[in-house]
Amino acid sequence: MPVQAAAALSRQSRHDRRISRAETVIPHGDYCYRIARVETGPDGSPSVKTQRCPYWKGRKDRPEQRFGYCRLLKVGDYTQGRKADGKPRATSLLWDQVKECGINPDPLSTSSSSPTESSIHAS
């Protein structure tokens, strides 16, 4: 096997392992987070607690609406340059934690309402 082919096979293998792991930890749905629980504050108002995707990062050194970054894709709202097809490499909605990776796009289906959903709708 030529060296280039061996290197390409190794890179593809690493990529496949990364994506397999990512599929197990990236939240389901359209966003880079999931609702973990709903708590009631001292005044009785609900407070939603979320669990963020481990690959999402907000850069404090970037301006508002340009600070989102995905460690899996290795791109952010501020990334410079263009892809081979001429489209910009930058993402556009990571600052708002809208998923750009396309992994687990469908929400988890449940046969009945989860405790979190019933807590939200009980108000």
Protein Blocks (a to p, Z undefined) as FASTA:
>chain_A
ZZklmmmmmmmmmmmmmmmmmmmmmcgdjbfcdcfbdcddfkopacddddddfkbccdfk
bcehilbccfklopafklgcjdfkopafbdfklmnopafklpakbccddfbdcfklmmmm
mZZ
